């Protein structure tokens, strides 16, 4: 008897975090989308960052890296 396991690819989720307005953050599964949201949120709230598993990948301040 042969047993096979089908592994689903792990889906990474990215968190766009806004420290000054934590309720405004968003979780997405596409890194390009995360950066776009981060930029938009930094323009609105002054600062936003993209996180992966709690690690900050980068940030924008007032629409600038």
C-alpha positions as CSV (number, residue, x, y, z in Angstrom):
1,X,0.0,0.0,0.0
2,X,1.4,3.4,-1.0
3,X,0.3,6.5,0.9
4,X,0.7,9.8,-0.7
5,X,0.3,13.2,0.9
6,X,-0.7,16.1,-1.1
7,X,0.9,19.2,0.3
8,X,-0.8,22.5,-0.2
9,X,1.6,25.3,-0.9
10,X,2.0,27.5,2.2
11,X,0.4,30.9,1.6
12,X,2.2,33.7,3.2
13,X,0.2,36.6,4.6
14,X,1.5,40.1,4.8
15,X,0.3,42.5,7.4
16,X,0.1,46.2,6.7
17,X,0.5,47.8,10.1
18,X,-0.3,51.4,11.0
19,X,0.9,52.1,14.5
20,X,-1.0,55.3,14.9
21,X,-4.3,53.6,13.8
22,X,-3.9,49.8,14.4
23,X,-7.6,49.2,13.4
24,X,-6.7,50.4,9.9
25,X,-4.2,47.7,9.2
26,X,-4.9,44.9,6.7
27,X,-3.8,41.4,6.0
28,X,-3.2,40.4,2.4
29,X,-1.6,37.5,0.6
30,X,0.1,39.4,-2.2
31,X,3.3,41.3,-1.5
32,X,2.8,43.8,-4.3
33,X,-0.7,44.5,-2.9
34,X,0.8,44.9,0.6
35,X,3.3,47.5,-0.6
36,X,0.6,49.4,-2.5
37,X,-1.6,49.5,0.7
38,X,1.4,50.5,2.8
39,X,2.1,53.5,0.6
40,X,-1.5,54.6,0.6
41,X,-1.9,54.2,4.3
42,X,1.4,56.1,5.0
43,X,0.0,59.0,2.9
44,X,-3.1,59.0,5.0
45,X,-1.8,58.2,8.5
46,X,1.9,59.4,8.2
47,X,3.5,56.0,8.7
48,X,2.8,52.3,7.7
49,X,4.9,49.2,7.5
50,X,4.7,45.7,5.9
51,X,5.2,42.7,8.2
52,X,5.7,39.0,7.5
53,X,5.3,36.8,10.6
54,X,5.7,39.9,12.8
55,X,9.0,40.9,11.1
56,X,9.0,44.4,9.5
57,X,10.0,44.1,5.9
58,X,9.9,47.8,5.3
59,X,7.9,50.9,5.7
60,X,6.8,54.2,4.2
61,X,6.6,57.6,5.9
62,X,4.3,60.2,4.3
63,X,4.5,58.3,1.0
64,X,8.2,58.0,1.0
65,X,10.4,54.9,1.6
